[in-house]
Amino acid sequence: MIQLKNIQRYFQVGDQTVRALDNITLTIENGEYISVMGPSGSGKSTLLNIIALLDHPTSGQYLLNNQDVTQLDDDALARVRRDNIGFVFQFFHLIPRLSAAENIEMPMILAGINRQERRQRVKKAVAAVGLSDRADHRPDQLSGGECQRVAIARATIMRPGILLADEPTGNLDSHSGIEIIELLERLNQGGVTLIIITHDQSLGDRANRQIRIIDGKIAT
């Protein structure tokens, strides 16, 4: 479960204070499917970064599975992030010189998982995203939709309970975009908490709950 209590995130720009998040209180239950929408500069990406433990709130409290993560140091945050959260981004962020399978394997190498288990997990992961016949291809040999499938497999290879997707279809054609969102939704149906940031109203409407951020606040 994700619990944000009175989260504020301020940035200092010259002599001005920018309130990126202004007193956000939000609870997300395990297994929910949520979309976060709002205009550019509204604070939705800042909210995602706070939830992802990639940024620290200026004030407020963040409880993740009943643990107060606002008090953890960077090493502890990295461990919590590794064990609980997966990320899918608009521009894939795959390592160009590695094959699809090697990109998917990378988080397990960093986590110290043994080679045999890594191979077994990668084999299942590429099959789950429909890329068994493309596992040896590098990103420049794959389509955009295939690259995003690799990114999803990499994001879920450590079996996180939470999957955060920032404009996951924004760099894809409409057909590939639908395939990717349906893949994410199948993961949600399997129990993964899915949080998607999107500008696309039709995509946002697919979620079971929609949250709109305007000027750093949740619109009611």
C-alpha positions in Angstrom: 0.0 0.0 0.0 1.1 3.5 -0.8 0.2 6.3 1.6 1.2 9.9 1.0 0.4 12.3 3.8 0.6 16.1 3.3 3.4 15.7 0.8 5.0 19.0 -0.3 7.8 19.4 -2.9 9.3 22.8 -3.4 12.0 23.9 -5.8 14.0 27.1 -5.6 14.3 28.8 -9.1 16.3 32.0 -8.7 14.5 34.0 -6.0 11.2 32.2 -6.6 9.8 29.1 -4.9 8.0 26.7 -7.2 5.4 24.5 -5.4 5.6 21.3 -7.6 3.5 19.4 -5.1 1.3 21.2 -2.6 -0.1 19.2 0.3 -0.7 15.9 -1.5 -2.6 13.3 0.5 -3.2 10.0 -1.3 -3.7 6.3 -0.6 -3.2 3.7 -3.3 -4.2 0.1 -2.3 -2.4 -3.0 -3.4 -3.5 -4.1 -6.9 -5.1 -0.8 -7.9 -5.0 0.5 -11.5 -4.6 4.3 -11.4 -4.0 6.9 -14.0 -2.5 10.3 -13.2 -3.4 13.1 -15.6 -2.9 16.8 -15.8 -1.4 19.6 -18.0 2.4 20.0 -18.5 4.0 21.4 -15.4 1.1 20.3 -13.2 3.3 18.2 -10.9 2.4 14.7 -12.1 5.9 13.6 -12.9 7.1 15.0 -9.6 4.5 12.9 -7.9 5.7 9.8 -9.8 9.3 10.5 -8.8 8.3 10.8 -5.1 6.3 7.5 -5.3 9.2 5.9 -7.1 11.7 7.0 -4.4 13.7 8.9 -7.0 13.0 12.2 -5.3 12.6 13.3 -1.7 9.6 15.4 -0.5 10.3 18.7 1.1 7.9 17.8 3.9 5.2 15.2 4.6 5.3 11.5 5.1 5.4 8.6 2.7 4.5 5.1 3.9 5.2 2.2 1.6 3.8 -1.1 2.9 3.5 0.6 6.3 7.2 1.6 6.3 8.1 5.3 6.6 10.4 5.7 3.7 10.9 9.4 4.1 13.4 8.7 6.9 15.6 6.2 4.9 19.1 7.0 3.6 20.0 6.6 0.0 21.3 3.0 0.3 18.1 1.8 2.1 15.9 3.6 -0.5 17.7 1.9 -3.3 17.0 -1.5 -1.7 13.3 -0.7 -1.1 13.0 0.6 -4.7 14.7 -2.5 -6.1 12.5 -4.9 -4.2 9.2 -3.1 -4.7 9.0 -0.8 -7.7 9.4 -1.3 -11.5 9.6 1.6 -14.0 8.5 1.9 -17.6 9.4 5.1 -19.5 8.3 6.7 -22.8 11.8 6.4 -24.3 12.6 2.8 -23.1 16.1 3.6 -21.7 17.5 0.3 -23.0 21.3 -0.3 -23.2 22.0 -0.1 -27.0 24.9 -2.6 -27.1 23.0 -5.3 -25.1 20.4 -7.8 -26.6 16.8 -7.8 -25.4 17.6 -10.7 -23.1 20.7 -9.0 -21.7 18.7 -5.8 -21.0 16.1 -7.8 -19.2 18.7 -9.7 -17.2 20.6 -6.6 -16.0 18.6 -5.8 -12.8 19.1 -9.4 -11.7 22.9 -9.1 -12.2 22.9 -6.0 -10.1 20.9 -7.8 -7.4 23.4 -10.7 -7.3 21.0 -13.4 -8.5 22.8 -16.5 -9.8 23.2 -17.2 -13.5 20.9 -20.2 -13.7 18.0 -18.4 -12.1 18.6 -15.4 -14.3 18.4 -17.5 -17.4 15.2 -19.2 -16.3 13.5 -15.9 -15.4 14.6 -14.2 -18.7 13.2 -17.1 -20.7 9.9 -16.8 -19.0 9.9 -13.0 -19.3 10.6 -12.8 -23.0 7.8 -15.4 -23.6 5.4 -13.4 -21.4 5.9 -10.3 -23.6 5.8 -12.2 -26.9 9.5 -11.8 -27.8 10.9 -15.3 -27.5 12.1 -15.1 -31.2 13.6 -11.6 -30.7 15.5 -12.2 -27.5 18.9 -12.0 -29.2 18.2 -8.7 -31.0 19.6 -5.4 -29.9 17.3 -2.4 -29.5 18.3 -0.9 -32.9 17.0 -4.2 -34.4 13.6 -3.9 -32.7 10.5 -1.8 -33.4 9.4 0.8 -30.8 6.7 -1.5 -29.6 9.1 -4.4 -29.2 11.6 -2.1 -27.3 8.8 -1.1 -24.9 8.0 -4.8 -24.4 11.6 -5.4 -23.4 11.4 -2.4 -21.1 8.3 -3.9 -19.4 10.0 -7.3 -19.0 13.0 -5.6 -17.5 10.8 -3.6 -15.1 9.0 -6.7 -13.9 11.9 -9.2 -13.8 12.5 -8.5 -10.1 8.8 -9.2 -9.5 7.9 -5.8 -8.0 4.5 -5.2 -6.5 4.3 -1.7 -8.0 4.7 -0.8 -11.7 5.0 2.9 -12.6 4.6 3.9 -16.2 5.4 7.4 -17.4 3.8 8.1 -20.8 4.4 4.4 -21.8 2.7 4.7 -25.2 3.8 8.3 -25.9 6.5 7.2 -28.3 4.5 4.6 -30.2 2.0 4.3 -33.0 -1.6 3.8 -32.0 -1.6 0.0 -32.7 1.6 -0.6 -30.7 0.3 1.7 -28.0 -2.8 -0.4 -27.5 -0.7 -3.6 -27.4 1.5 -2.1 -24.7 -1.4 -0.8 -22.5 -3.1 -4.2 -22.8 0.1 -5.9 -21.6 0.4 -3.6 -18.7 -3.3 -4.2 -17.8 -2.7 -8.0 -17.8 0.1 -7.4 -15.3 -2.4 -5.5 -13.2 -4.9 -8.3 -13.5 -2.2 -10.6 -12.1 -2.0 -8.4 -9.0 0.6 -5.7 -9.8 -0.3 -2.2 -8.6 -0.3 -0.1 -11.9 0.2 3.7 -11.9 0.2 5.3 -15.3 1.0 9.0 -16.1 -0.5 10.1 -19.3 -1.7 13.1 -21.3 -4.0 10.8 -23.3 -7.6 11.1 -21.9 -8.7 7.9 -23.6 -5.8 6.0 -22.0 -6.4 7.6 -18.6 -10.0 6.6 -18.8 -9.1 2.9 -19.0 -7.8 3.0 -15.4 -10.2 2.0 -12.5 -9.4 5.3 -10.8 -8.3 8.6 -12.3 -6.3 11.3 -10.4 -6.0 14.8 -11.9 -3.1 17.0 -10.8 -3.4 20.8 -11.3 -0.9 23.3 -10.0 0.6 20.7 -7.7 -2.7 19.7 -6.1 -5.1 16.9 -6.6 -8.2 18.3 -8.3 -11.5 17.4 -6.6 
